[in-house]
Amino acid sequence: MLLLPACLLALAASAGNAVAQEPAGNEIMFGVVFTPEVNGRKLASQVQDLKELGVSCAKFWLDWNQVEPKLAAFDSVSGKFGKAPDGKGSDLSLEFLRDHPQLVEEYAFPERPGSNFHGLLDWSLPDRLVKELNAAGIAPLPLIGDGAATPAWPEPASQDRVSPEPLGRRCSTKVAGETRYYRGIGREPYLAHVYLMAAGMARRYAKDPDRILWWNTENELNWAYIHTTVAGWRCGKEWSDRQFLAELLAALYQGIKAGNPEARSAMNLNIHDPKWVLDLKNFAPEMDGIGLGAYPNYLFAWPVLDGLLNSAVGKAVRRSQGKPVLVLETGYPAGPKFMGWNENLQARYVRDSVRGAVGQGAKAYIYFKLDDTDLAISAASLQRVENHWGLVRLDGSRKPAFQAYQKAIADCRQRNDSAP
């Protein structure tokens, strides 16, 4: 049996309570994906669960529209950001942003005098979350730029979300009983606004005690066409254009670096796409770590296919050219029970996939996710498992997988302590 390398990131011992946020040597980042205060849970209760698990990082969706509810459209005539006239999107371009780097600082800190973004942005929710995680010794790892959670169209009365489709083109999709409407602002303005958002986020959280080092840029971009054609998580033709996807990842990566040159990013490649190894090669230049996502038992309960994740980690390590390979998402659902999924199989997947992924050379393992949910998903839907990934049940009680993950992390630490 392969010995597991060192496991848990130690807390930095500085007076500023800085959190160690990067694997060094044989260290492994262990984490959990969580949705803050889902099911009415208190953030303090969730943070306590994370601490008791022994994880060193917590991944969460930092939705663009949380910070920027309505797109801060740029008008090239006035040279200002704000609400766009009816029917007009935004003139913002990457070239303009690179010529005016001060806009990143203004986006990051709209509360400061003279900011173009005063009154247009709201950092209160992520500020609180980042502060509380860091104070608990848990490194925040946000997923940003997800095209499903974009700001509202800049037209004053509109509730349409912006998309990279051609200007004005509309589409809609339905997810878990919710209908979402999107309207295009055009590919180039979309890329420019994504760059600005990423740069502003990286700049705001560049320093202790509210520091973020690792960022997850977008979500399963190599699987975006499945999000669009099957899952309904996105809509529009641009999500099937691989050239656009490459440009989008580049805009996010370059934005992160513009905001904080020391920050690092990765995107979770879905290993279930037949071309994922080719996508790894194509996307790798815009990632500091090779991110993977795997849900091998999404459609059926048995056999438990942790070996698929472990094999993918090995393939990624051999192609990583020295970059760390990070399992940014993986999980096994504990239901619906009538289809064969159950809590004991979930615990088995956690135990075996941790051992296998780390044994193959993964430098991070992040489980999806902390809490079960109660979304309006039909039992006949292919997405029926989406409510059942959690280590914690809806009533707040812990499943066997919670203890299995806790033990896997502790065993890993013990092996490291006893290693010569």
N, C-alpha and C positions, 0 to 999 in steps of 0.2 A: 504494500500500500504506500502511496506517495505521502510523505509528510506534508502537512499544510504549512505554508510559510507564516510569517508573523501576521497578526490579524488586525488589531484595533489601533487606530491612530491615537497617539498620546496627546493630551492637551498641552499646549505650550504653557510654559511656566512664567509667562511675563505678567507684569502688574496689570496690563490692559485686558487680561482674560482672553487673549487671542486664541483661536481654535486652530489646531493643526489640520490643514485641509487637503493635504496631498500625500499619496503613498510615497514613501522613500525606502529604498533598498527592497527588503522583502515584505514591507508592510502592506496590508490590504485595507481598503476602505470598505466597510460594511455599512449598509444603509437600508432605508425603507422609503418607498413612495407614500406620501400621505396627502389627504385633502384637509386643510385646516378647518377645524370646527364642523366637520361633516356630521350629519345626524344629530345636530345640537350639542355635540361633545365640546367641552371646554378645551381650549388650546393647552392649558396647563396639564390636563389629564393626558392628552396625546403626547406631550413632551415627556411626561413621567413614564409613559409606556416606552418611548424611544430610549430613555435613559436606562430603564430596567432591561431592555433587550441587549444593551451594550453596543448599539450602533454608534458610528462616529459621524454619519451624515444623514441628512433627510432631504429627499428630492420632493419637489412639489411644482405644480403648474403656477407660474407667475404670469397670469394672462395679461396680454397687452392691454385689453380693454379695462382691466382693473386700474391701471395707472392712467390710461388715456381713454376715457369713456367715449369721447367723440374725437375723431381724427383732427389734429391740429393742422389744418390745411395751410399750405403756403401759397401766397399770391405774389407772383413775380412782379406785378405792376406796382403794388404798394410796398413790396419787400417785407411783408409781415405775415405772422402765423395767426390763425383764428378761424372763424366760420367762413366757409366758401359760399359764394352766391349760388342760387338754385342752378342745378345742372352742371356745375363746374366742380371738378375734383380737387386736384392739388398740382402745383407746378414744381414741387420739390424734386431735385435731382441729386444723385450721388456727387456729381461734379460740384454743385453748389455747396454741399455740405463739406466737401474736402477743401474748398476755398474759404469756408467760414467755420473753422473748427471750434470757435467760441460757442457755437450753437449746442454742442454736446454738453458743455458746462451749464448752459442755460436750461437745457432739458433736464439735466440731472438735478439741478437745484432751482426749481421755478419759484421758490419762496424768496430768493435773493432779489434785491432791487435791480430793475432793468431787464429782467428775463423776458424773452419773447413768449414764454409759456406760462406766465403768471395767470392763475385762475383756470388753466386748461388741463392741468395734470393733478393727480391725487396719489401721493406716495404713502398715505397713512397705513394702509393694510400691509404692504410688503415691509415697511419700516418696522412695524410692530412684530411681524413674524421673524424677520432676520435678527432683530435685537433679542427676542426671546430664545431663539435657537442657539445663537452664539453664546448667550449668557448661560445656557445649559451645557455648553461644551459640545454642541452638535453642529457640524458645519452645514450651512444651507447650500443646497444644490438645486437651483431653480431651472425648470424647463421654460424657455422663453421663445416667442415668435410663432407659436402654434397658430396656423392659419384658420383654425376653427373659432378662435376667440379674439377677433380683430376689433378695433374701434368702430363705432357707428359712422356711417357716411357723413361727411362734413356739412352737408346741407342742413340748415337749422332744424327743420321739423322731422328729419328722416330717422328711422330706427334700423334701416338696412346696415349690415356690417360691410366694411370695405373688403374687397378681394382684388387679386391681381389680374382679373379679367379686363378686357378692353373697356374704356371709359363708358359708364352707364349700363353695361350689360348686367342683367339680373339673373339670379338663380336662387333656388331655395332647397332646403333639405330638412329631414325630420329625424331627430335623435331622441330616443327614450321619451316619446310623447311631446317633445318640444320642436316646433317648426322654427327654423332659422332662415333669415332672408339676407342675401348678399348682393352687393352692387359693385361693379368694377371701377377702380380708379386708374387702371392702366398698369402695365408691368413695371415700367421704370419708376414712376412715383411710389409704387408699392415697395420696391427694393430700397429706395431712398428712405422711406419712412421706417422700414424694418432696421436699416443700418442705424438711423438716429435713435430709435428705441433701444437697441442693443448697446450702443455706445453710452447712452445716458444711464442705463441700468448699471453697466460695468463701472462707470465713473462714480455714481452715487455710493456704490458698495465696494469701493477700492481700498478702504482703510479700516483698521480696527477701531472700535470694537464691533462695527457692523460690516465686517468684510465678507465678501464672497469671492472664492478663488475659482471654483469649477462651475461652469454653466453648461446646461443641456440645450443646444441650439436646434429648435424645431423638433418635430416628432415623426420618426419613421418615414423620412422623406422617400426612401426607396420603396415604400409601401403606400405612398400617397394615392396612387391610382386605385388601390383597393379601398382606402378610406372613402374615395369619391364614388366608385362604381358599386360597391357592396355595402359598406358600413354606413354611408350617409354622413360621415363626420366632416366632409368637405364637399364643395360643389364647384364646378367650372372646369374648363379644358386645360387651364394652365397647370393643374396638379398632375396631369399626365405627360407634361413636357419636361423631359429629363434635363434639357439645357436650362430651362427656367429653374428647376430644382437645384442644379449646381450653382447658378447665380445667386439664388436665395441663401444657400448655405454659406457661400462666399461673403455675401453682404452681412450676415450675422457674425461670422468669424472676424471679419475686418472691423465691424462695429465694436465687438468686444475688445479687440486689441487697441482701437482708438480710444476707448473709454478707460482701459487699464491694461497697459502692455504686459503686466505680470499675470493677468488672468488667463485661464485656460478653458477650452471648450471641447465638447464632443457631441455627436448626434447618435441617437440609438437606431442603428441599422436593424431592421427586422430580418432575422435569419431565415424566415420561412419563405421569402421570395427566392425563386430559383436562381436569380442573378445577383444575389447579395454579395458574393465574393467579388464580382466585377464592380459592383457599386462601392464596395470597400475601397478598391483601388482608385476609383474616380473621385470619391468624396474625401479620402484620407488627407489630401493637402490642406483641407479646410477644417481639420480637427487636430487638437493636441493629444488626444487619446482616441483609440478606436472603440466607439461605443456599440454595444450589441443589445438587442431586445429579443426575448424568446418566450413564447407561450405554447410549448409543444403539445399540451393537452387541451387546447382551446375547444376542439370539436368533439373529443371523446375522452372518457375517463381512464381507459385501460388499453394497452399497458402504459405505465408511467414512463414518460420519455425524457427523463433528465439527460440521458445520453446524447440527445440531439444538441442540447445546449453545450455540453462538455466538448463534443466534437467541434462545434462551431468556434468555441474559445480557442481550441488548439489550432484550427485553420487560421483564425485571425492573428494569433501570436506569431505564426510562421510568416505572415504577410505584413506585420505591423512595422517593420523597419525600426524597431527600437521604441516605438510609442507604446505606452501602457494600454492594455486591452481592458475595457471596463464593461462589466455586465450592468447596464443602466436600468434594465427592467427584466424581470422574469417572475413567473408565478404559476401556481396551480390552483384552480378553483375548488372550493369545498362543496359546491352545489351547482345546479339543482340535484338533489339526491336521487330523484326518480330516474335520472340519466346515468347514475353510477358514480358521480363524483362524491367524495366524502372527506371528512376532516382528517381521518387517519392517512389517506392517500396524500392529502396535501402536506401533512407533516413529513411523510416519507420523501416527497419531492424536495422539500426544503433541505432536509438532512443530506440527501444524496447529491443534489445539485450544488450545494455549497462545497462539499468535498471534491466533487468532480471538476467544477469550474476553477477553483483555486489550484487544484492539482495540475490543471492544464496551463496555468500561468496567468489567470485573471488577476488584475490588480484592484478590482472593485467588484462587489456583488451587492446589488440593490434589489430588494424584494418588492414586488408590487402586490399588495400594498398593505397599509396598516389596518384600515377599517373596511368592513362590509358596507354596502350602500343599499338603497331601496328605490332604485330608479324604475320607471314604468316600462319594463321590458317584457314582451310577451314570451311565454314558455316555448312558443314555436319559433322564436327568432334565433338566428345563429349567434346573436349577442347575449343569449340567456345567461351566460356565465358571468357577465360583467358585474353583477351584484355580490359575487361570492369569493373574491380574491383575498379578502382581509384576513389578517392574523387575529383580529378582534371582531366579535359578533356585533350585531346591531344593538344589543342590550349592554354592550361594554365589556362583556366577559371574554376571556381569552381562549382561543382554540388551541389544540395540541401543537399546531404549527408555530405558535408563539414560543412555546417552550422549546420546540425543536430548533428554531432559529437562535434563540438565546443560548442553548447548549452548544450549537455549532460554533458560535462566535467564542464562547468561553473555552471550548476545547482547542480552538485554533490558538488562542492566547496562551493556553497552558503548554501546548506543543512548542511554541516559540520560546517560552520561558525556560523550558527544559532542554532546548537545543544547545549543543556545545558551542 
